[in-house]
Amino acid sequence: MEELVALCKRRGFVFQAGDIYGGLQGVYDYGPLGVELKNNLKAAWWRAMVYERDDVEGLDAAILTNPKVLHYSGHEDTFSDPLVDCLACHARWRADHLADDRCPKCGSPKLTPPRPFNLMFKTHAGPVEDAAALAYLRPETAQSIFTNFKHVLDSTSRRLPFGIAQIGKAFRNEITPRNFIFRVREFEQMELEFFVAPGEDEAWHEEWVQARLDWWARQGVESNRLALYRVPAEELAHYSKGTVDIMYRFPHGTEELEGIANRTDFDLGSHTKGQSALDIDAAVKSNSDSNARLAMFDQEAKAWRVPYVIEPSAGVDRGVLAVLNEAYRVETLDTGAERTVLGLKPHLAPIKAAVLPLKRNHPGIVAKARDIKRNLQALGFGRVLFEDTGNIGKGYRRHDEVGTPICLTVDFQTVEEDDTVTVRDRDTMAQSRVAVGDLPAYMADYFTP
Ligand code: ATP
């Protein structure tokens, strides 16, 4: 983990937020390469969940949330972790994360009994800071999918089964944020709510677990570091009939990468006037005062039915950490030298290709390199970098370290002889000459996921 954190800072993937003022615990910023990697991971998810299917629509809803949404969803009453205080040193801990009954900081056994600590961030919308202006930063993207259910249904004429996908920020006031970008207070989620007919939910649940495992494999996450955890009944979230967590062996231990929950009709039911879904809690059970009927009319039964929903919910930041951990390796070359390589899948690489002129002060070579960069950039595979540092060997090593799959070197042969460039491969370090005219096809071969 230390090596990864150091690489992330040194090469501009992830920075501690606001560190010039001492930072803010559990909050991170993504730098020039981090933003590319993160965007590529999100794009891969969107492609798989929305574009490659014909039964999913997209959504991008607001972060600021009307408290009623999170009241009727059950979050105001139940979205909490058990908090304990150390009576000796006043440190605060999440009770279910303690290895034993002692304070991890000072070793004192004097801890308060656990009490629920609600994880939602509150703010005020508007100039008056009173209860009527209360708003929450959403703790999950899911609720806005449920509150928009009817709008999406009416605007797209969907029938069951169909899903709504969303990627966006979520906020949780974690008691003890830790392990770099694994557990943070501001993060991004990639969530699909897939609505199905009651009775078909369990089969769909299993199908989604498999689909999500396959997707992680395509992002380069090795299956031998993944495991499924079927969450026991006493650990289930308030909305869930069954949850399967995809666990990943992170550098700090095996923890949840993604959760796939069977949320039943709990959420749509809870937000529907006159409906109550599961008998979870008296407050939640009281009829919602929303003005919506989040249900579909069943023509055969001639009745309104609240669909069930299967939710694959993945964390972008945990995904970035897993993908980086998989890709990172230090190799010893035949020469005895070491090289650090990020063996990222090409579609995730922050920089797709670097175009390097052999001589930084040779106008013909430099102009040709700029020209190639412009043309390859226009292909739309992602960022192509023109870099005229003049030291090709160092350039290769720098790009190995940030995962650039190919480097193209423009030299005298390119401009004086045959219009070919040297293409150097990150993983094999093999070099070959490719005609400039063939580069678009070469790139397409390489980067089409
Ligand atoms: P944990 O048990 O680790 O706190 P959770 O079960 O509360 O996670 P979910 O509510 O299932 O998490 O959220 C879905 C996904 O969102 C998680 O699988 C994870 O990838 C991501 N996620 C949740 N909380 C955080 C966080 N504090 N920091 C980063 N990612 C998070």
Boltz pocket constraint, residues with backbone or C-beta under 6 A from the ligand:
constraints:
  - pocket:
      binder: B
      contacts: [[A, 172], [A, 174], [A, 181], [A, 182], [A, 183], [A, 184], [A, 185], [A, 187], [A, 188], [A, 189], [A, 255], [A, 256], [A, 257], [A, 258], [A, 259], [A, 313], [A, 314], [A, 315], [A, 316], [A, 317], [A, 318]]
      max_distance: 6.0
